[in-house]
């Protein structure tokens, strides 16, 4: 086999259960407020302490409001979840980055930017988008609540080893084509179940040229193809990104780490269970038209004449028709943020389009940094001035309108162009209609008020 996945997986095997799962050692567990309470209750009921508390990091993100974070949370359910995480972290002696702490943000944004997610690690969290951390060259995947408890108690997990897939994207991306467009293209090609049962390694010219932020976006969306996770072999881009970060190794330990990280790549003789290759020239800025992330088209294309199961129902929900072009369609809301596109590069991209323009009067725009560190960088780079001059407001960090678990809900029937990861029915609010897109497409919609090809601006 000799794949990178095998190398990392095999190094973390504690024992193999005959005809059963692998007992896998976990280097890092991330906990947020939504999926951890039952796990803590289970630990308490059994009188257990966390086996390696220093490996566990907690922060609220799903339920946090993106305004007035210095005041008590108004929504009682959200308040209870956020408060419960703080109490549990204190009781079990875990690191907790609470609201308004400079270290707070979306857990999948904060982990990499603090150097908590490192090459060669196994990383888990009770959240499907844990695959994001695979961009660092780690095996990272989402787990269920009972598995969260298992990791707390033993720092291990029982897992069936997934199959391995390599996806190569070769050539050069065209103007205004981002990592988000690459991911949306792959989902349309593979469908939302095309990578089920696999762990995906991304490779090829396009991936090598991608920034760290771009790689994080690509790996974040692996789960939307049905994959167990997605990752990228660490290289000089990875090392440059990590150097000097708070939890990254320092001094001699850094040199030792880098020399080990350089071995983390699939061998020339590596055999994958499945291998696919795509051409970058076939990818243009993308948008979705349906109610799963695989229902997407190039921005200049028309909605196909027919689709698979649920095609008609999805179009009915979205208010679209087969054969329709979406360019020029009126937009009500624009959302920039989420663990998919809430990083500094995403804000730079958005600002590059809106600079010198004004936000469309009838568009509500929510611009939400993925962390306080991103917020600080936005201000240091003067992006806040560009955005405010164009009529936009920067909100406080959190998951925001990615999912309807906080105040930022899209009203029923309204059409949102969103940089988040899912466009399921009701995902952004009951009855909300979601088009997934890149920060460039979102910015173009925000200033024109309609779906617009950013290449024309």
C-alpha positions, 0 to 999 in steps of 0.5 A: 500500500505505502500510502500516506494514510497507511503511514499515519494510521499504522503508527497510531494502532494500539491493537487490532481486534481480530475480525473487528475494529482497530484501537487507534490512539488519538493525538488531539480531541476538540470539543465544542458545546453541541456534541460534548455534554452527553460525553461529559455526563457519561464520564461523570456517571462512571466516575472517570477522569480524562486520561490525557487532559492536555490533549483535549481543547474546548471552545463554544462556536455553534451557539455563540451569537455574532454580536454583543458577545460581552453580554449574556446570551439571550437564547436560553438553549444556546446559553445553557450549552455554552455555559455547560461546556465552560463548567465541564471543561473546568471540572475535568481540567481541560483547556477552554477558550471561552467567548470573548477570549482572544483564542476563541472562534470556530474550532476548525479555524482555531486549531490550525492557526494555533498550531494545535493541528500538526502533520502526522497527527490523528485528530477527532471532534464530535463534528463532521467538518473535522476533516478540515484539519487534514490540510495540515497532513493529519488524519482528522475525522468527525466522531459521535458522542459515545466516541467522544466519551471513549477518547476522553476516557482512554485517548483511543477510539475503536475504528474500522480502517477506511479504504484509500482514494487519491484525487489528483487535480492537474493543470492551472486554475483559471481567473477567480477559481478558488479552492471552494470551486474545486471542492464544489466541482469534485462534489458534482463529479463524484456526487455526495456519496461518491467517496463513501468509505474512503479517506481521500488524499488530494494531490496534483499541481493545483493542490501543490500550488494551493495556499494553506487556507485553500487546502483547509477549505478543500479538506473541510468539504471532503465529508460532503462527498461522503468521505471519512476525511480528506488530507494533503501531504505536508510540504514547504507551504505547511511548514511555513504556515506552522512555523512560530505558531503557539503550539508548534514545536520550537528550536531543535524540536522544530527541526526534528519535527520538520525532518519527520514531517518530510517523510509524510507522503505516499510512496511512488509505489503507493497503491490506492483502492481508487484513484481519480484525476481531474483537469483544472481547466474544466473548473469555473466559478461554481454555484449550487442550485439544489439541496445538497452540495453535489447539486452544482453547476459552473456559474455560466451553466444552466441547471441540468434537464434531469437529475437523480433521486430528489432532483424535482423536490430540490428544485421545487424547494429552491424555486428553480426550474430545469434548464434555467440559468441562475446568473442574474437571479435576485439575492436576499442574503450573503454570508461570508464565514464558517469553517469553510471560508472564514479565514483571512484569505477569504476576507481578502478575496471578498474585499478585493471584489467589493473595493470601490463598490457599494453593497446592494441596498436590498441585500443583507450581508453577514461577514463573520470571521472564523476567529478573533485572530482572523478579526485582528488580522482583518483590522491590521491589514485595513480590510475593515476600512475597505469593507465598511466603506463599501457598506459592510459590517464585520460581525463577531466570530462564530459559526453564524449562518452556517447552521440555524443554531444561533441568531443568524438565521435566513428567513423562510423563502429568502435566497442566500448566497453562502460560503458555508458547506451545506445547503440542505433544506432548512440548514440556514433557517426553516424554509431558507434557500441556500446557494453555496459559493466561493467568497468571490461569488458571494462578494459579486452577489453582495454588490450587484444584488444578483448572482454574478460571475466575479470574472466580469467585475 
